[in-house]
Structure formats: C-alpha cells, structure tokens
Amino acid sequence: MANRIQGSDTGSIDTGASRTVERLKAVAPAGSPTTASSAQSSTPSDSVSITDAARSMASLQDAVAGTPEVDAGRVAALSNAIQQGQYIPDPAKIADRLLQLESDLSAASRRQKS
C-alpha cells in the first residue's frame, strides 16, 4: 500500500544531474482554516537583524579560525633549547600565568551567570 501526502505537487525538479528531486508545495495543517488562495497571497513577514555584538563575534571567530593552533617556530625553538639544556623554566612566571588563567575563567563564569 502506497502512502500519499495530500496536497503534494508530484512534479519533479531537474537538478542538472541524472536524478530528479520531487517538488512539494506548502500545505496548511489538517483542520486549519487557511485556504489555498489566502496562503498564496500572503507574503513572509519574518525578518532577521544582526546585532553589532554578533558582527564583532563573527569577525573574532574568523580571526581565531585563521590563526594556527600551534606556533611551529616557537615549538621548534623550545625543543632545540630543551635538547641543548638551555631551557630553564621560571616557576614564578608559570604560577603567575596559572593564577591569571584561573582568575580569567572565574570572571568569565560569573559573567555567563549574570
């Protein structure tokens, strides 16, 4: 037994390839008082506006996406320094950076909750 959807257009669309895509037209839900003529005469009234913050975030996202995840030159220089015994980590600087990271993450978490 074949299932048939009422109100569907059985015409097909040529995709330019050797296959076709069936075209469907919008139909009001069953029991809806909308008639075909009023559905065709209505125009879309939905609109979208992009805020300045969204534009800024999009440009930042593009900038971040364009930067490499790993600075290969820095990795090579550090690897070379370690191999030659010239790399001496600064524990105070590492601790300061870890504390700053923790502070930044905490502040970001507070802003998200607000």
Buried (B, 14 or more C-beta within 10 A) or exposed (E): EEEEEEEEEEEEEEEEEEEEEEEEEEBEEEEEEEEEEEEEEEEEEEEEEEEEEEEEEEEEEEEEEEEEEEEEEEEEEEEEEEEEEEEEEEEEEEEEEEEEEEEEEEEEEEEEEE
